[in-house]
Amino acid sequence: MIYGGQSTEHSVSCISAGAIMAHLDPQRFNIVPIGITHDGAWVPNSLELSALIESLKADGSRMPSVDDTGEHVQPTLGGRRGEFRYVAGPRVGEVYAQVDVVFPVLHGMNGEDGTIQGLLDLTGVPYVGNGVLSSAVGMDKVFTKKLAREAGIPVTPELVLTEPRDLTEEEQSRLGLPVFVKPARGGSSIGISKVTSWEDLPLALKEAFNNDDKAIIEAMIHGREVECGVLQRPAGDLVASVPAMLEGTEDGDEGFYGFDAKYVDDTVSATIPAPLEESMIQSIRDWSVATFEALGCEGLARVDFFATDKGPVFNEINTMPGFTPISMYPQMFQASGVEYAELLTILVERALAS
């Protein structure tokens, strides 16, 4: 189990890892925890992270993080597959663990973008979830949309910027207001702003570019926010969950489904299954699988849509969706008849089988 990381989603990763550690079958799996600090040190860690979830309920300002204990480990390259050795501390050179599979519960940059997947490929150890290409493409909203369009999947209109600038009248007219300004590569709604006046665009772009060197401006789509999970079973067959419809996403202080709404506030609820017409539900499930295949995904993904009067419109994909207690991915599969512990077992078995 690898968690934490150097991205802005470090704390979310820790919470996800805590939930997974609390639900993996202890009779079947021996969990070896490794936390990555904000500075990138890999720390052997035996903390019961699930306890931190309870602390968040009492104090939403206390977000967990991986502390540097001075003992560091690294995967062995060119040695025994799945071997981790101490590289700092009093036990340098000793073997910390020999693992059969890695569950990289990492969100955001340097974790969900193909980087750690490439490192694990070099070690030869199987891992849960998507590979290098699908992780990198799924992390970058620009390339995600390019592949989705190529596959015929309806997507939101957008404009891509590599530096802050004013928009032309034609660009403003094409996008309309409101717009959402986002870092092109990011997650958990960090760095995202809702702009209702073009005068506020420079500040929103500054926030986006503080988190990435590429920003995307998306037109607001008027429709209900719907999410759908895709799971790949050990034999390779794909299963789409029943979709979830989010409600109250605009009721918080942020005015949209931002970080606080996702992880701190109690303003957002989900109806599972989504109360939509059967034809809309089937279209969302079909488009979710099509998106999964278009990006060459592996193992799991959460695919987000807007349900509009003209049908589903693709918003984005999450190649390592949150596994916190209130995360949609496990909730959707629970509503589809797959309990949390079974879901985790399927993911590990798929990694071992691939």
Contacts in CASP RR format, 6 or more apart in sequence:
PFRMAT RR
TARGET T0000
AUTHOR 0000-0000-0000
METHOD contacts of the structure
MODEL  1
MIYGGQSTEHSVSCISAGAIMAHLDPQRFNIVPIGITHDGAWVPNSLELS
ALIESLKADGSRMPSVDDTGEHVQPTLGGRRGEFRYVAGPRVGEVYAQVD
VVFPVLHGMNGEDGTIQGLLDLTGVPYVGNGVLSSAVGMDKVFTKKLARE
AGIPVTPELVLTEPRDLTEEEQSRLGLPVFVKPARGGSSIGISKVTSWED
LPLALKEAFNNDDKAIIEAMIHGREVECGVLQRPAGDLVASVPAMLEGTE
DGDEGFYGFDAKYVDDTVSATIPAPLEESMIQSIRDWSVATFEALGCEGL
ARVDFFATDKGPVFNEINTMPGFTPISMYPQMFQASGVEYAELLTILVER
ALAS
1 17 0 8 1.000
1 20 0 8 1.000
1 21 0 8 1.000
1 31 0 8 1.000
1 32 0 8 1.000
1 33 0 8 1.000
1 34 0 8 1.000
1 102 0 8 1.000
1 103 0 8 1.000
1 105 0 8 1.000
2 34 0 8 1.000
2 35 0 8 1.000
2 36 0 8 1.000
2 42 0 8 1.000
2 102 0 8 1.000
2 103 0 8 1.000
2 104 0 8 1.000
2 105 0 8 1.000
2 106 0 8 1.000
2 116 0 8 1.000
3 13 0 8 1.000
3 14 0 8 1.000
3 16 0 8 1.000
3 17 0 8 1.000
3 18 0 8 1.000
3 33 0 8 1.000
3 34 0 8 1.000
3 35 0 8 1.000
3 36 0 8 1.000
3 49 0 8 1.000
3 66 0 8 1.000
3 105 0 8 1.000
3 106 0 8 1.000
4 10 0 8 1.000
4 11 0 8 1.000
4 13 0 8 1.000
4 14 0 8 1.000
4 17 0 8 1.000
4 35 0 8 1.000
4 36 0 8 1.000
4 37 0 8 1.000
4 65 0 8 1.000
4 66 0 8 1.000
4 105 0 8 1.000
4 106 0 8 1.000
5 13 0 8 1.000
5 35 0 8 1.000
5 36 0 8 1.000
5 37 0 8 1.000
5 38 0 8 1.000
5 40 0 8 1.000
5 66 0 8 1.000
5 106 0 8 1.000
5 110 0 8 1.000
5 111 0 8 1.000
6 36 0 8 1.000
6 37 0 8 1.000
6 38 0 8 1.000
6 39 0 8 1.000
6 40 0 8 1.000
6 109 0 8 1.000
6 110 0 8 1.000
7 13 0 8 1.000
7 106 0 8 1.000
7 107 0 8 1.000
7 108 0 8 1.000
7 109 0 8 1.000
7 110 0 8 1.000
7 111 0 8 1.000
7 112 0 8 1.000
7 186 0 8 1.000
8 108 0 8 1.000
8 109 0 8 1.000
8 186 0 8 1.000
8 187 0 8 1.000
8 188 0 8 1.000
8 190 0 8 1.000
8 211 0 8 1.000
9 107 0 8 1.000
9 108 0 8 1.000
9 186 0 8 1.000
9 187 0 8 1.000
9 188 0 8 1.000
9 190 0 8 1.000
10 38 0 8 1.000
10 65 0 8 1.000
10 66 0 8 1.000
11 63 0 8 1.000
11 64 0 8 1.000
11 65 0 8 1.000
12 107 0 8 1.000
12 188 0 8 1.000
12 263 0 8 1.000
12 322 0 8 1.000
12 324 0 8 1.000
13 105 0 8 1.000
13 106 0 8 1.000
13 107 0 8 1.000
14 49 0 8 1.000
14 52 0 8 1.000
14 63 0 8 1.000
14 64 0 8 1.000
14 65 0 8 1.000
14 66 0 8 1.000
15 49 0 8 1.000
15 52 0 8 1.000
15 53 0 8 1.000
15 56 0 8 1.000
15 64 0 8 1.000
15 263 0 8 1.000
15 324 0 8 1.000
16 105 0 8 1.000
16 107 0 8 1.000
16 322 0 8 1.000
16 323 0 8 1.000
16 324 0 8 1.000
16 327 0 8 1.000
17 33 0 8 1.000
17 49 0 8 1.000
17 105 0 8 1.000
17 323 0 8 1.000
18 48 0 8 1.000
18 49 0 8 1.000
18 50 0 8 1.000
18 52 0 8 1.000
18 53 0 8 1.000
19 50 0 8 1.000
19 53 0 8 1.000
19 323 0 8 1.000
19 324 0 8 1.000
19 325 0 8 1.000
19 327 0 8 1.000
20 103 0 8 1.000
20 105 0 8 1.000
20 323 0 8 1.000
20 344 0 8 1.000
21 31 0 8 1.000
21 33 0 8 1.000
21 48 0 8 1.000
21 49 0 8 1.000
21 50 0 8 1.000
22 50 0 8 1.000
23 340 0 8 1.000
23 341 0 8 1.000
23 344 0 8 1.000
24 31 0 8 1.000
24 341 0 8 1.000
24 344 0 8 1.000
24 345 0 8 1.000
24 348 0 8 1.000
25 341 0 8 1.000
25 344 0 8 1.000
25 345 0 8 1.000
28 345 0 8 1.000
29 348 0 8 1.000
32 84 0 8 1.000
32 96 0 8 1.000
32 97 0 8 1.000
32 99 0 8 1.000
33 44 0 8 1.000
33 45 0 8 1.000
33 46 0 8 1.000
33 47 0 8 1.000
33 49 0 8 1.000
34 42 0 8 1.000
34 43 0 8 1.000
34 44 0 8 1.000
34 45 0 8 1.000
34 73 0 8 1.000
34 84 0 8 1.000
35 42 0 8 1.000
35 43 0 8 1.000
35 44 0 8 1.000
35 45 0 8 1.000
35 66 0 8 1.000
36 42 0 8 1.000
36 43 0 8 1.000
36 66 0 8 1.000
36 106 0 8 1.000
37 43 0 8 1.000
37 65 0 8 1.000
37 66 0 8 1.000
37 67 0 8 1.000
37 68 0 8 1.000
38 65 0 8 1.000
38 66 0 8 1.000
39 68 0 8 1.000
41 68 0 8 1.000
41 70 0 8 1.000
41 72 0 8 1.000
41 88 0 8 1.000
42 72 0 8 1.000
42 73 0 8 1.000
42 74 0 8 1.000
42 84 0 8 1.000
43 66 0 8 1.000
43 67 0 8 1.000
43 68 0 8 1.000
43 69 0 8 1.000
43 70 0 8 1.000
43 71 0 8 1.000
43 72 0 8 1.000
43 73 0 8 1.000
44 69 0 8 1.000
44 71 0 8 1.000
44 73 0 8 1.000
44 84 0 8 1.000
44 86 0 8 1.000
44 96 0 8 1.000
44 97 0 8 1.000
45 66 0 8 1.000
45 69 0 8 1.000
49 64 0 8 1.000
52 64 0 8 1.000
53 324 0 8 1.000
53 325 0 8 1.000
55 62 0 8 1.000
55 64 0 8 1.000
56 62 0 8 1.000
56 63 0 8 1.000
56 64 0 8 1.000
60 264 0 8 1.000
70 88 0 8 1.000
70 89 0 8 1.000
71 86 0 8 1.000
71 88 0 8 1.000
71 89 0 8 1.000
71 90 0 8 1.000
71 91 0 8 1.000
72 86 0 8 1.000
72 87 0 8 1.000
72 88 0 8 1.000
72 89 0 8 1.000
73 84 0 8 1.000
73 85 0 8 1.000
73 86 0 8 1.000
73 87 0 8 1.000
73 96 0 8 1.000
73 97 0 8 1.000
74 84 0 8 1.000
74 85 0 8 1.000
74 87 0 8 1.000
75 82 0 8 1.000
75 83 0 8 1.000
75 84 0 8 1.000
75 119 0 8 1.000
75 120 0 8 1.000
75 123 0 8 1.000
75 125 0 8 1.000
76 82 0 8 1.000
76 83 0 8 1.000
76 84 0 8 1.000
76 85 0 8 1.000
76 123 0 8 1.000
77 122 0 8 1.000
77 123 0 8 1.000
78 123 0 8 1.000
80 98 0 8 1.000
81 123 0 8 1.000
81 124 0 8 1.000
81 125 0 8 1.000
82 98 0 8 1.000
82 99 0 8 1.000
82 100 0 8 1.000
82 102 0 8 1.000
82 123 0 8 1.000
82 124 0 8 1.000
82 125 0 8 1.000
83 95 0 8 1.000
83 97 0 8 1.000
83 98 0 8 1.000
84 95 0 8 1.000
84 96 0 8 1.000
84 97 0 8 1.000
84 98 0 8 1.000
84 99 0 8 1.000
85 93 0 8 1.000
85 94 0 8 1.000
85 95 0 8 1.000
85 96 0 8 1.000
86 92 0 8 1.000
86 93 0 8 1.000
86 94 0 8 1.000
86 95 0 8 1.000
86 96 0 8 1.000
87 93 0 8 1.000
99 125 0 8 1.000
100 125 0 8 1.000
100 126 0 8 1.000
100 352 0 8 1.000
101 125 0 8 1.000
101 126 0 8 1.000
101 127 0 8 1.000
101 128 0 8 1.000
101 348 0 8 1.000
101 351 0 8 1.000
101 352 0 8 1.000
102 120 0 8 1.000
102 125 0 8 1.000
102 126 0 8 1.000
102 127 0 8 1.000
102 128 0 8 1.000
102 351 0 8 1.000
103 127 0 8 1.000
103 128 0 8 1.000
103 347 0 8 1.000
103 348 0 8 1.000
103 351 0 8 1.000
104 111 0 8 1.000
104 116 0 8 1.000
104 117 0 8 1.000
104 120 0 8 1.000
104 127 0 8 1.000
104 128 0 8 1.000
104 129 0 8 1.000
104 320 0 8 1.000
105 320 0 8 1.000
105 323 0 8 1.000
106 112 0 8 1.000
106 116 0 8 1.000
106 320 0 8 1.000
107 187 0 8 1.000
107 188 0 8 1.000
107 320 0 8 1.000
107 322 0 8 1.000
108 139 0 8 1.000
108 185 0 8 1.000
108 186 0 8 1.000
108 187 0 8 1.000
108 188 0 8 1.000
108 320 0 8 1.000
109 115 0 8 1.000
109 139 0 8 1.000
109 185 0 8 1.000
109 186 0 8 1.000
110 116 0 8 1.000
111 117 0 8 1.000
111 135 0 8 1.000
111 320 0 8 1.000
112 135 0 8 1.000
112 139 0 8 1.000
112 319 0 8 1.000
112 320 0 8 1.000
113 135 0 8 1.000
113 136 0 8 1.000
113 139 0 8 1.000
113 140 0 8 1.000
113 185 0 8 1.000
114 130 0 8 1.000
114 131 0 8 1.000
114 132 0 8 1.000
114 133 0 8 1.000
114 135 0 8 1.000
114 136 0 8 1.000
114 139 0 8 1.000
117 127 0 8 1.000
117 130 0 8 1.000
117 131 0 8 1.000
117 132 0 8 1.000
117 135 0 8 1.000
118 131 0 8 1.000
118 132 0 8 1.000
120 127 0 8 1.000
121 131 0 8 1.000
121 132 0 8 1.000
126 351 0 8 1.000
126 352 0 8 1.000
126 354 0 8 1.000
127 351 0 8 1.000
128 299 0 8 1.000
128 300 0 8 1.000
128 347 0 8 1.000
128 348 0 8 1.000
128 350 0 8 1.000
128 351 0 8 1.000
129 298 0 8 1.000
129 299 0 8 1.000
129 300 0 8 1.000
129 319 0 8 1.000
129 320 0 8 1.000
129 347 0 8 1.000
129 350 0 8 1.000
129 351 0 8 1.000
130 138 0 8 1.000
130 296 0 8 1.000
130 297 0 8 1.000
130 298 0 8 1.000
130 299 0 8 1.000
130 300 0 8 1.000
130 301 0 8 1.000
130 319 0 8 1.000
130 320 0 8 1.000
131 298 0 8 1.000
133 296 0 8 1.000
134 295 0 8 1.000
134 296 0 8 1.000
134 297 0 8 1.000
134 298 0 8 1.000
134 319 0 8 1.000
135 319 0 8 1.000
135 320 0 8 1.000
136 143 0 8 1.000
137 143 0 8 1.000
137 144 0 8 1.000
137 147 0 8 1.000
137 295 0 8 1.000
138 144 0 8 1.000
138 295 0 8 1.000
138 317 0 8 1.000
138 319 0 8 1.000
139 185 0 8 1.000
139 186 0 8 1.000
139 319 0 8 1.000
140 184 0 8 1.000
140 185 0 8 1.000
140 214 0 8 1.000
141 158 0 8 1.000
141 182 0 8 1.000
141 184 0 8 1.000
141 185 0 8 1.000
141 216 0 8 1.000
141 316 0 8 1.000
142 158 0 8 1.000
142 160 0 8 1.000
142 184 0 8 1.000
142 214 0 8 1.000
142 216 0 8 1.000
144 295 0 8 1.000
144 316 0 8 1.000
144 317 0 8 1.000
145 155 0 8 1.000
145 156 0 8 1.000
145 158 0 8 1.000
145 314 0 8 1.000
147 294 0 8 1.000
147 295 0 8 1.000
148 155 0 8 1.000
148 291 0 8 1.000
148 294 0 8 1.000
148 295 0 8 1.000
148 314 0 8 1.000
149 155 0 8 1.000
150 294 0 8 1.000
151 290 0 8 1.000
151 291 0 8 1.000
151 293 0 8 1.000
151 294 0 8 1.000
153 287 0 8 1.000
153 290 0 8 1.000
153 291 0 8 1.000
153 294 0 8 1.000
153 314 0 8 1.000
154 311 0 8 1.000
154 312 0 8 1.000
154 313 0 8 1.000
154 314 0 8 1.000
155 313 0 8 1.000
155 314 0 8 1.000
156 218 0 8 1.000
156 219 0 8 1.000
156 221 0 8 1.000
156 306 0 8 1.000
156 313 0 8 1.000
156 314 0 8 1.000
156 315 0 8 1.000
157 174 0 8 1.000
157 175 0 8 1.000
157 218 0 8 1.000
157 219 0 8 1.000
158 175 0 8 1.000
158 216 0 8 1.000
158 217 0 8 1.000
158 218 0 8 1.000
158 219 0 8 1.000
159 167 0 8 1.000
159 171 0 8 1.000
159 174 0 8 1.000
159 175 0 8 1.000
159 216 0 8 1.000
159 217 0 8 1.000
160 184 0 8 1.000
160 214 0 8 1.000
160 215 0 8 1.000
160 216 0 8 1.000
160 217 0 8 1.000
161 205 0 8 1.000
161 214 0 8 1.000
161 215 0 8 1.000
161 216 0 8 1.000
161 217 0 8 1.000
162 213 0 8 1.000
162 214 0 8 1.000
162 215 0 8 1.000
163 209 0 8 1.000
164 202 0 8 1.000
164 205 0 8 1.000
164 206 0 8 1.000
164 209 0 8 1.000
164 215 0 8 1.000
166 201 0 8 1.000
166 202 0 8 1.000
167 175 0 8 1.000
167 198 0 8 1.000
167 201 0 8 1.000
167 217 0 8 1.000
172 198 0 8 1.000
174 219 0 8 1.000
175 217 0 8 1.000
175 218 0 8 1.000
175 219 0 8 1.000
176 219 0 8 1.000
176 220 0 8 1.000
177 195 0 8 1.000
177 196 0 8 1.000
177 197 0 8 1.000
177 198 0 8 1.000
177 220 0 8 1.000
178 194 0 8 1.000
178 195 0 8 1.000
178 196 0 8 1.000
178 220 0 8 1.000
179 194 0 8 1.000
179 195 0 8 1.000
179 201 0 8 1.000
179 217 0 8 1.000
179 218 0 8 1.000
179 219 0 8 1.000
179 220 0 8 1.000
180 192 0 8 1.000
180 193 0 8 1.000
180 194 0 8 1.000
180 195 0 8 1.000
180 217 0 8 1.000
180 218 0 8 1.000
180 220 0 8 1.000
180 256 0 8 1.000
181 192 0 8 1.000
181 193 0 8 1.000
181 195 0 8 1.000
181 201 0 8 1.000
181 204 0 8 1.000
181 205 0 8 1.000
181 207 0 8 1.000
181 208 0 8 1.000
181 215 0 8 1.000
181 216 0 8 1.000
181 217 0 8 1.000
182 191 0 8 1.000
182 192 0 8 1.000
182 208 0 8 1.000
182 215 0 8 1.000
182 216 0 8 1.000
182 217 0 8 1.000
182 218 0 8 1.000
183 190 0 8 1.000
183 191 0 8 1.000
183 192 0 8 1.000
183 208 0 8 1.000
183 209 0 8 1.000
183 211 0 8 1.000
183 212 0 8 1.000
183 214 0 8 1.000
183 215 0 8 1.000
183 216 0 8 1.000
184 212 0 8 1.000
184 214 0 8 1.000
184 215 0 8 1.000
184 216 0 8 1.000
185 212 0 8 1.000
185 214 0 8 1.000
186 211 0 8 1.000
186 212 0 8 1.000
187 318 0 8 1.000
188 258 0 8 1.000
188 259 0 8 1.000
188 262 0 8 1.000
188 263 0 8 1.000
189 254 0 8 1.000
189 256 0 8 1.000
189 257 0 8 1.000
189 258 0 8 1.000
189 259 0 8 1.000
189 261 0 8 1.000
189 262 0 8 1.000
190 211 0 8 1.000
190 259 0 8 1.000
191 207 0 8 1.000
191 208 0 8 1.000
191 210 0 8 1.000
191 211 0 8 1.000
192 207 0 8 1.000
192 208 0 8 1.000
192 256 0 8 1.000
192 258 0 8 1.000
193 200 0 8 1.000
193 203 0 8 1.000
193 204 0 8 1.000
193 207 0 8 1.000
193 208 0 8 1.000
194 254 0 8 1.000
194 255 0 8 1.000
194 256 0 8 1.000
195 201 0 8 1.000
195 204 0 8 1.000
205 215 0 8 1.000
208 215 0 8 1.000
209 215 0 8 1.000
221 306 0 8 1.000
221 308 0 8 1.000
221 313 0 8 1.000
221 315 0 8 1.000
222 306 0 8 1.000
222 308 0 8 1.000
223 306 0 8 1.000
223 307 0 8 1.000
223 308 0 8 1.000
223 309 0 8 1.000
223 313 0 8 1.000
224 245 0 8 1.000
224 246 0 8 1.000
224 274 0 8 1.000
224 276 0 8 1.000
224 306 0 8 1.000
224 307 0 8 1.000
225 245 0 8 1.000
225 246 0 8 1.000
225 249 0 8 1.000
225 257 0 8 1.000
225 304 0 8 1.000
225 305 0 8 1.000
225 306 0 8 1.000
225 307 0 8 1.000
225 315 0 8 1.000
226 243 0 8 1.000
226 244 0 8 1.000
226 245 0 8 1.000
226 246 0 8 1.000
226 274 0 8 1.000
226 276 0 8 1.000
226 284 0 8 1.000
226 304 0 8 1.000
226 305 0 8 1.000
226 306 0 8 1.000
226 307 0 8 1.000
226 312 0 8 1.000
227 243 0 8 1.000
227 244 0 8 1.000
227 246 0 8 1.000
227 302 0 8 1.000
227 303 0 8 1.000
227 304 0 8 1.000
227 305 0 8 1.000
227 328 0 8 1.000
227 329 0 8 1.000
227 332 0 8 1.000
228 240 0 8 1.000
228 241 0 8 1.000
228 242 0 8 1.000
228 243 0 8 1.000
228 244 0 8 1.000
228 284 0 8 1.000
228 285 0 8 1.000
228 288 0 8 1.000
228 302 0 8 1.000
228 303 0 8 1.000
228 304 0 8 1.000
228 305 0 8 1.000
228 332 0 8 1.000
229 240 0 8 1.000
229 241 0 8 1.000
229 288 0 8 1.000
229 300 0 8 1.000
229 301 0 8 1.000
229 302 0 8 1.000
229 303 0 8 1.000
229 321 0 8 1.000
229 328 0 8 1.000
229 329 0 8 1.000
229 332 0 8 1.000
229 333 0 8 1.000
230 238 0 8 1.000
230 239 0 8 1.000
230 240 0 8 1.000
230 241 0 8 1.000
230 288 0 8 1.000
230 289 0 8 1.000
230 291 0 8 1.000
230 292 0 8 1.000
230 297 0 8 1.000
230 300 0 8 1.000
230 301 0 8 1.000
230 302 0 8 1.000
230 303 0 8 1.000
231 238 0 8 1.000
231 239 0 8 1.000
231 241 0 8 1.000
231 299 0 8 1.000
231 300 0 8 1.000
231 333 0 8 1.000
231 338 0 8 1.000
231 343 0 8 1.000
231 346 0 8 1.000
231 347 0 8 1.000
232 238 0 8 1.000
232 239 0 8 1.000
232 297 0 8 1.000
232 298 0 8 1.000
232 299 0 8 1.000
232 300 0 8 1.000
232 350 0 8 1.000
233 239 0 8 1.000
233 346 0 8 1.000
233 350 0 8 1.000
234 346 0 8 1.000
234 349 0 8 1.000
234 350 0 8 1.000
234 352 0 8 1.000
234 353 0 8 1.000
235 353 0 8 1.000
236 350 0 8 1.000
236 353 0 8 1.000
238 289 0 8 1.000
238 292 0 8 1.000
238 293 0 8 1.000
239 336 0 8 1.000
240 285 0 8 1.000
240 286 0 8 1.000
240 288 0 8 1.000
240 289 0 8 1.000
241 285 0 8 1.000
241 329 0 8 1.000
241 332 0 8 1.000
241 333 0 8 1.000
241 335 0 8 1.000
241 336 0 8 1.000
241 338 0 8 1.000
242 272 0 8 1.000
242 273 0 8 1.000
242 274 0 8 1.000
242 281 0 8 1.000
242 332 0 8 1.000
242 335 0 8 1.000
242 336 0 8 1.000
243 272 0 8 1.000
243 273 0 8 1.000
243 274 0 8 1.000
243 276 0 8 1.000
243 281 0 8 1.000
243 284 0 8 1.000
243 285 0 8 1.000
243 305 0 8 1.000
243 332 0 8 1.000
244 270 0 8 1.000
244 271 0 8 1.000
244 272 0 8 1.000
244 273 0 8 1.000
244 274 0 8 1.000
244 328 0 8 1.000
244 331 0 8 1.000
244 332 0 8 1.000
244 335 0 8 1.000
245 270 0 8 1.000
245 271 0 8 1.000
245 272 0 8 1.000
245 274 0 8 1.000
245 275 0 8 1.000
245 276 0 8 1.000
245 307 0 8 1.000
246 257 0 8 1.000
246 268 0 8 1.000
246 269 0 8 1.000
246 270 0 8 1.000
246 328 0 8 1.000
247 268 0 8 1.000
247 269 0 8 1.000
247 270 0 8 1.000
247 271 0 8 1.000
248 261 0 8 1.000
248 267 0 8 1.000
248 268 0 8 1.000
248 269 0 8 1.000
249 255 0 8 1.000
249 256 0 8 1.000
249 257 0 8 1.000
249 261 0 8 1.000
249 268 0 8 1.000
250 256 0 8 1.000
250 257 0 8 1.000
251 267 0 8 1.000
251 268 0 8 1.000
252 260 0 8 1.000
252 261 0 8 1.000
252 265 0 8 1.000
252 267 0 8 1.000
253 260 0 8 1.000
253 265 0 8 1.000
254 260 0 8 1.000
254 261 0 8 1.000
255 261 0 8 1.000
257 268 0 8 1.000
261 267 0 8 1.000
261 268 0 8 1.000
262 268 0 8 1.000
263 324 0 8 1.000
263 326 0 8 1.000
270 328 0 8 1.000
270 331 0 8 1.000
272 331 0 8 1.000
272 332 0 8 1.000
272 335 0 8 1.000
273 281 0 8 1.000
273 335 0 8 1.000
274 281 0 8 1.000
274 284 0 8 1.000
274 307 0 8 1.000
276 284 0 8 1.000
276 307 0 8 1.000
280 307 0 8 1.000
280 311 0 8 1.000
280 312 0 8 1.000
283 311 0 8 1.000
283 312 0 8 1.000
284 305 0 8 1.000
284 307 0 8 1.000
284 312 0 8 1.000
287 303 0 8 1.000
287 305 0 8 1.000
287 312 0 8 1.000
287 314 0 8 1.000
288 301 0 8 1.000
288 303 0 8 1.000
288 305 0 8 1.000
291 301 0 8 1.000
291 303 0 8 1.000
291 314 0 8 1.000
291 317 0 8 1.000
292 301 0 8 1.000
292 303 0 8 1.000
292 317 0 8 1.000
295 301 0 8 1.000
295 317 0 8 1.000
295 319 0 8 1.000
297 317 0 8 1.000
297 319 0 8 1.000
298 350 0 8 1.000
298 354 0 8 1.000
299 347 0 8 1.000
299 350 0 8 1.000
299 351 0 8 1.000
299 354 0 8 1.000
300 319 0 8 1.000
300 320 0 8 1.000
300 321 0 8 1.000
300 329 0 8 1.000
300 347 0 8 1.000
301 317 0 8 1.000
301 318 0 8 1.000
301 319 0 8 1.000
301 321 0 8 1.000
302 317 0 8 1.000
302 318 0 8 1.000
302 321 0 8 1.000
302 322 0 8 1.000
302 328 0 8 1.000
302 329 0 8 1.000
303 314 0 8 1.000
303 317 0 8 1.000
303 318 0 8 1.000
304 314 0 8 1.000
304 315 0 8 1.000
304 316 0 8 1.000
304 317 0 8 1.000
304 318 0 8 1.000
305 312 0 8 1.000
305 313 0 8 1.000
305 314 0 8 1.000
305 315 0 8 1.000
306 312 0 8 1.000
306 313 0 8 1.000
306 315 0 8 1.000
318 329 0 8 1.000
321 327 0 8 1.000
321 328 0 8 1.000
321 329 0 8 1.000
322 329 0 8 1.000
323 329 0 8 1.000
323 330 0 8 1.000
330 340 0 8 1.000
330 343 0 8 1.000
333 343 0 8 1.000
334 340 0 8 1.000
334 343 0 8 1.000
338 346 0 8 1.000
END
